[in-house]
């Protein structure tokens, strides 16, 4: 299943349009958000592609982003977010190591 995803849990990413950076905390093979949420989104990327829950650096929120809107963040700097310790054990070599048995709310992974 991993070959369908460009990014892994714990990987640092940047939003191509809005330029914020963050860390992938979970992922879905396609958009699992409600039609209301999707239609209220400023952009409507294709639903049938991988989507990622991202903890946003410097904030206390997460975003739900289509794969086409992300790029790898190669800066190697940690993401400052109140939930990183909840989902990740530690940061090493430019990525976070996920905690076993902990999943993002509303997801299985």
C-alpha positions in Angstrom: 0.0 0.0 0.0 2.9 2.4 0.7 3.8 2.6 -3.0 0.5 4.5 -3.6 1.7 7.3 -1.4 4.5 9.8 -2.2 5.0 10.8 1.4 5.3 8.8 4.6 4.1 9.4 8.2 6.8 11.4 9.9 8.0 13.1 6.7 8.4 16.9 6.5 6.4 18.5 3.8 5.5 22.0 2.5 2.3 23.2 1.0 3.1 24.4 -2.6 0.4 27.1 -2.7 0.4 28.4 0.9 4.1 27.8 1.8 3.5 26.5 5.3 5.5 23.5 6.4 4.6 20.6 8.6 4.8 16.9 9.3 2.6 14.1 7.9 0.7 12.5 10.7 -1.7 10.3 8.7 -2.8 9.6 5.1 -5.7 8.4 3.1 -5.8 6.8 -0.4 -8.5 9.3 -1.4 -10.2 12.3 0.2 -12.3 11.1 3.2 -13.7 14.5 4.0 -17.4 15.2 3.7 -18.8 16.7 0.5 -19.7 19.9 2.5 -16.1 20.3 3.6 -14.7 19.6 0.1 -17.1 22.0 -1.6 -16.3 24.7 1.0 -12.6 24.4 0.3 -11.0 27.3 -1.6 -9.5 24.8 -4.1 -11.0 21.4 -5.0 -8.1 19.1 -6.0 -9.1 15.7 -7.3 -10.6 13.6 -4.5 -9.2 10.3 -6.0 -5.6 10.8 -5.0 -3.7 10.4 -1.7 -4.6 13.0 1.0 -2.6 13.8 4.1 -3.2 15.1 7.6 -0.4 17.5 8.3 0.5 19.1 11.7 1.3 22.7 10.8 4.6 24.2 12.0 4.2 27.0 14.5 0.5 26.3 15.1 -1.8 24.1 17.1 -3.9 22.9 14.1 -3.7 20.4 11.3 -4.6 20.6 7.6 -5.9 18.0 5.2 -4.0 18.3 1.9 -4.1 16.6 -1.5 -0.8 15.0 -2.5 -0.6 17.3 -5.6 -0.4 20.3 -3.3 2.6 19.1 -1.3 6.3 19.0 -1.9 9.0 17.6 0.3 10.5 19.9 2.9 14.3 19.2 2.7 15.3 21.9 5.3 15.6 19.2 8.0 14.3 21.5 10.8 11.8 20.1 13.4 8.2 21.1 13.3 7.0 23.1 16.3 3.6 21.8 17.2 1.9 20.8 20.4 1.0 17.3 19.2 4.3 16.1 17.8 5.1 14.3 21.0 1.7 12.6 21.0 2.2 11.0 17.5 6.0 10.7 17.3 8.8 9.3 19.5 11.6 11.5 18.4 13.1 13.5 15.5 16.2 12.2 13.7 17.9 12.7 10.4 15.2 15.2 9.2 12.1 13.1 10.0 9.9 12.0 12.9 9.7 8.4 14.1 6.0 7.5 14.6 4.8 6.0 17.9 3.4 2.5 17.6 -0.3 2.1 18.2 -1.2 5.8 18.0 -3.3 7.1 15.2 -4.7 10.5 14.2 -8.3 10.9 15.2 -10.8 9.6 12.6 -8.2 7.6 10.8 -6.8 4.1 11.0 -3.2 5.0 10.3 
